[in-house]
Amino acid sequence: MWDYPRPPRAEAITRHIRILHCGVVLADTRAAWRTLETSHPPTYYIPQNDVAMERLVPNAGRSFCEWKGTAHYWDVIVGDARLVGAGWSYPSPARGFEGIAGHIAFYAAPFDEVTLDGEQVSPQPGGFYGGWVTSREAGPFKGIPGSRFW
């Protein structure tokens, strides 16, 4: 992570991403984008065509990223479970991140299974950042105690 760029960048990838919850496939793609930023594991943005959009409801939550712009949040509904703010998107991303428009990123923690090329991912520490940790990444990662101003 420490050799990832600053400012960050977005790039198209063909790795296999799959998200399942309560036996329902919420996302399955080989056409995602990922963002790379110093001290963060990658964040993955899945095209809406590869997301079970009937399971998503827009959430009023917003946040601002100095690199990507204003994020809009999504709740995920599966059966009686409502995962509040489990996904986010950038409808009008900043210059350099246009590729993630029309895509949704998801936190790994709320779901039963989130895999990248068949490997179960772990969530980035701290709860706010949405990076996915696999055996390819080495920390420490932003989000651990004491990393607020990294």
C-alpha atoms as a printed R data frame, in Angstrom:
    type eleno elety resid chain resno       x       y       z
1   ATOM     1    CA   MET     A     1   0.000   0.000   0.000
2   ATOM     2    CA   TRP     A     2   2.844   2.351   0.690
3   ATOM     3    CA   ASP     A     3   3.948   2.290  -2.935
4   ATOM     4    CA   TYR     A     4   0.424   3.147  -4.159
5   ATOM     5    CA   PRO     A     5   0.124   6.624  -5.699
6   ATOM     6    CA   ARG     A     6  -0.723   9.946  -4.132
7   ATOM     7    CA   PRO     A     7  -2.779  11.470  -5.535
8   ATOM     8    CA   PRO     A     8  -4.670   8.205  -6.024
9   ATOM     9    CA   ARG     A     9  -5.705   6.756  -9.363
10  ATOM    10    CA   ALA     A    10  -8.516   4.609 -10.750
11  ATOM    11    CA   GLU     A    11  -7.990   1.725 -13.150
12  ATOM    12    CA   ALA     A    12 -10.149  -0.860 -14.885
13  ATOM    13    CA   ILE     A    13  -9.601  -4.474 -13.812
14  ATOM    14    CA   THR     A    14 -10.813  -7.910 -14.920
15  ATOM    15    CA   ARG     A    15 -10.468  -9.754 -11.601
16  ATOM    16    CA   HIS     A    16 -13.553 -11.730 -10.512
17  ATOM    17    CA   ILE     A    17 -15.590 -10.035  -7.776
18  ATOM    18    CA   ARG     A    18 -18.553 -11.720  -6.123
19  ATOM    19    CA   ILE     A    19 -20.687 -10.566  -3.166
20  ATOM    20    CA   LEU     A    20 -23.230 -12.855  -1.458
21  ATOM    21    CA   HIS     A    21 -25.512 -12.268   1.503
22  ATOM    22    CA   CYS     A    22 -28.149 -14.599   2.955
23  ATOM    23    CA   GLY     A    23 -27.709 -16.855  -0.073
24  ATOM    24    CA   VAL     A    24 -28.384 -14.026  -2.567
25  ATOM    25    CA   VAL     A    25 -25.807 -12.964  -5.164
26  ATOM    26    CA   LEU     A    26 -25.639  -9.176  -4.883
27  ATOM    27    CA   ALA     A    27 -22.794  -8.613  -7.321
28  ATOM    28    CA   ASP     A    28 -20.782 -10.682  -9.767
29  ATOM    29    CA   THR     A    29 -18.380  -9.071 -12.227
30  ATOM    30    CA   ARG     A    30 -15.126  -9.150 -14.132
31  ATOM    31    CA   ALA     A    31 -15.520  -5.524 -15.259
32  ATOM    32    CA   ALA     A    32 -14.814  -3.445 -12.150
33  ATOM    33    CA   TRP     A    33 -12.640  -0.446 -11.438
34  ATOM    34    CA   ARG     A    34 -10.358  -0.124  -8.456
35  ATOM    35    CA   THR     A    35  -8.878   2.903  -6.782
36  ATOM    36    CA   LEU     A    36  -5.340   2.869  -5.435
37  ATOM    37    CA   GLU     A    37  -4.192   5.319  -2.789
38  ATOM    38    CA   THR     A    38  -1.176   5.419  -0.510
39  ATOM    39    CA   SER     A    39  -1.797   3.633   2.825
40  ATOM    40    CA   HIS     A    40  -5.133   2.123   1.681
41  ATOM    41    CA   PRO     A    41  -5.960  -1.323   0.347
42  ATOM    42    CA   PRO     A    42  -7.792  -1.063  -3.009
43  ATOM    43    CA   THR     A    43 -11.444  -0.092  -3.179
44  ATOM    44    CA   TYR     A    44 -13.470  -1.820  -5.899
45  ATOM    45    CA   TYR     A    45 -16.284  -0.241  -7.915
46  ATOM    46    CA   ILE     A    46 -18.716  -2.649  -9.588
47  ATOM    47    CA   PRO     A    47 -20.782  -1.662 -12.653
48  ATOM    48    CA   GLN     A    48 -24.470  -1.333 -11.815
49  ATOM    49    CA   ASN     A    49 -25.259  -3.810 -14.613
50  ATOM    50    CA   ASP     A    50 -23.476  -6.459 -12.504
51  ATOM    51    CA   VAL     A    51 -25.214  -5.528  -9.230
52  ATOM    52    CA   ALA     A    52 -28.654  -6.756  -8.101
53  ATOM    53    CA   MET     A    53 -29.960  -3.171  -8.151
54  ATOM    54    CA   GLU     A    54 -33.432  -4.348  -7.095
55  ATOM    55    CA   ARG     A    55 -31.824  -5.025  -3.690
56  ATOM    56    CA   LEU     A    56 -30.438  -1.482  -3.325
57  ATOM    57    CA   VAL     A    57 -32.204   1.617  -2.040
58  ATOM    58    CA   PRO     A    58 -30.644   5.099  -2.174
59  ATOM    59    CA   ASN     A    59 -29.600   6.396   1.237
60  ATOM    60    CA   ALA     A    60 -29.588  10.106   2.144
61  ATOM    61    CA   GLY     A    61 -25.985   9.849   3.408
62  ATOM    62    CA   ARG     A    62 -23.229  11.804   1.666
63  ATOM    63    CA   SER     A    63 -19.497  12.201   2.182
64  ATOM    64    CA   PHE     A    64 -16.807  14.095   0.342
65  ATOM    65    CA   CYS     A    65 -13.485  12.785  -0.950
66  ATOM    66    CA   GLU     A    66 -10.903  15.346  -1.967
67  ATOM    67    CA   TRP     A    67  -9.964  13.118  -4.927
68  ATOM    68    CA   LYS     A    68 -13.242  11.595  -6.140
69  ATOM    69    CA   GLY     A    69 -15.902  14.147  -5.153
70  ATOM    70    CA   THR     A    70 -19.243  13.589  -3.393
71  ATOM    71    CA   ALA     A    71 -20.242  10.025  -2.547
72  ATOM    72    CA   HIS     A    72 -23.876   8.919  -2.384
73  ATOM    73    CA   TYR     A    73 -24.724   5.935  -0.180
74  ATOM    74    CA   TRP     A    74 -26.908   2.858  -0.713
75  ATOM    75    CA   ASP     A    75 -28.726   0.524   1.647
76  ATOM    76    CA   VAL     A    76 -28.838  -3.160   0.713
77  ATOM    77    CA   ILE     A    77 -32.020  -5.132   1.454
78  ATOM    78    CA   VAL     A    78 -32.045  -8.932   1.532
79  ATOM    79    CA   GLY     A    79 -35.100 -10.522   3.133
80  ATOM    80    CA   ASP     A    80 -35.629  -8.833   6.501
81  ATOM    81    CA   ALA     A    81 -32.045  -7.543   6.630
82  ATOM    82    CA   ARG     A    82 -31.355  -3.903   5.763
83  ATOM    83    CA   LEU     A    83 -27.639  -3.094   5.577
84  ATOM    84    CA   VAL     A    84 -27.615   0.680   6.006
85  ATOM    85    CA   GLY     A    85 -24.988   2.535   3.968
86  ATOM    86    CA   ALA     A    86 -23.345  -0.712   2.829
87  ATOM    87    CA   GLY     A    87 -22.530   0.709  -0.597
88  ATOM    88    CA   TRP     A    88 -21.611   4.041  -2.149
89  ATOM    89    CA   SER     A    89 -21.136   5.596  -5.546
90  ATOM    90    CA   TYR     A    90 -19.907   8.762  -7.199
91  ATOM    91    CA   PRO     A    91 -22.584   9.822  -9.722
92  ATOM    92    CA   SER     A    92 -20.388  12.719 -10.925
93  ATOM    93    CA   PRO     A    93 -16.812  11.796 -10.008
94  ATOM    94    CA   ALA     A    94 -13.974  14.286 -10.237
95  ATOM    95    CA   ARG     A    95 -11.581  14.432 -13.186
96  ATOM    96    CA   GLY     A    96  -9.425  11.341 -13.387
97  ATOM    97    CA   PHE     A    97 -12.093   9.143 -11.801
98  ATOM    98    CA   GLU     A    98 -14.706   9.265 -14.567
99  ATOM    99    CA   GLY     A    99 -14.447   5.475 -14.969
100 ATOM   100    CA   ILE     A   100 -16.209   4.845 -11.634
101 ATOM   101    CA   ALA     A   101 -19.375   6.720 -12.660
102 ATOM   102    CA   GLY     A   102 -22.237   4.225 -12.841
103 ATOM   103    CA   HIS     A   103 -20.415   1.884 -10.448
104 ATOM   104    CA   ILE     A   104 -21.017   1.017  -6.791
105 ATOM   105    CA   ALA     A   105 -18.456   0.130  -4.112
106 ATOM   106    CA   PHE     A   106 -19.350  -1.968  -1.081
107 ATOM   107    CA   TYR     A   107 -17.933  -2.360   2.400
108 ATOM   108    CA   ALA     A   108 -16.814  -5.957   2.917
109 ATOM   109    CA   ALA     A   109 -17.795  -6.266   6.596
110 ATOM   110    CA   PRO     A   110 -21.613  -6.457   6.411
111 ATOM   111    CA   PHE     A   111 -21.792  -9.308   3.901
112 ATOM   112    CA   ASP     A   112 -21.580 -13.061   4.358
113 ATOM   113    CA   GLU     A   113 -19.136 -13.487   1.511
114 ATOM   114    CA   VAL     A   114 -17.045 -11.024  -0.514
115 ATOM   115    CA   THR     A   115 -14.487 -12.650  -2.790
116 ATOM   116    CA   LEU     A   116 -11.840 -11.407  -5.177
117 ATOM   117    CA   ASP     A   117 -10.663 -14.128  -7.568
118 ATOM   118    CA   GLY     A   118 -12.156 -16.657  -5.149
119 ATOM   119    CA   GLU     A   119 -10.327 -15.338  -2.065
120 ATOM   120    CA   GLN     A   120 -12.443 -14.079   0.838
121 ATOM   121    CA   VAL     A   121 -11.523 -10.428   1.482
122 ATOM   122    CA   SER     A   122 -11.193  -8.703   4.849
123 ATOM   123    CA   PRO     A   123 -12.434  -5.159   5.436
124 ATOM   124    CA   GLN     A   124 -10.048  -2.246   5.793
125 ATOM   125    CA   PRO     A   125  -9.737  -1.449   9.509
126 ATOM   126    CA   GLY     A   126 -11.690   1.350  11.110
127 ATOM   127    CA   GLY     A   127 -15.131   1.111   9.522
128 ATOM   128    CA   PHE     A   128 -15.067   4.325   7.447
129 ATOM   129    CA   TYR     A   129 -12.777   3.404   4.572
130 ATOM   130    CA   GLY     A   130 -13.956   0.756   2.141
131 ATOM   131    CA   GLY     A   131 -10.766  -0.976   1.056
132 ATOM   132    CA   TRP     A   132 -10.600  -4.731   0.686
133 ATOM   133    CA   VAL     A   133  -7.632  -6.616   2.103
134 ATOM   134    CA   THR     A   134  -6.438  -9.824   0.430
135 ATOM   135    CA   SER     A   135  -3.227 -11.833   0.578
136 ATOM   136    CA   ARG     A   136  -1.799  -9.426  -2.047
137 ATOM   137    CA   GLU     A   137  -1.835  -6.412   0.297
138 ATOM   138    CA   ALA     A   138   0.497  -5.652   3.187
139 ATOM   139    CA   GLY     A   139  -0.253  -3.070   5.885
140 ATOM   140    CA   PRO     A   140  -0.344  -1.193   8.041
141 ATOM   141    CA   PHE     A   141  -3.479   0.390   6.564
142 ATOM   142    CA   LYS     A   142  -5.115   3.715   7.199
143 ATOM   143    CA   GLY     A   143  -8.013   3.149   9.578
144 ATOM   144    CA   ILE     A   144  -6.056   1.579  12.429
145 ATOM   145    CA   PRO     A   145  -5.869   3.582  15.685
146 ATOM   146    CA   GLY     A   146  -3.559   6.582  15.320
147 ATOM   147    CA   SER     A   147  -3.749   6.759  11.498
148 ATOM   148    CA   ARG     A   148  -6.231   9.634  11.146
149 ATOM   149    CA   PHE     A   149  -3.693  12.126   9.738
150 ATOM   150    CA   TRP     A   150  -1.633   9.744   7.578
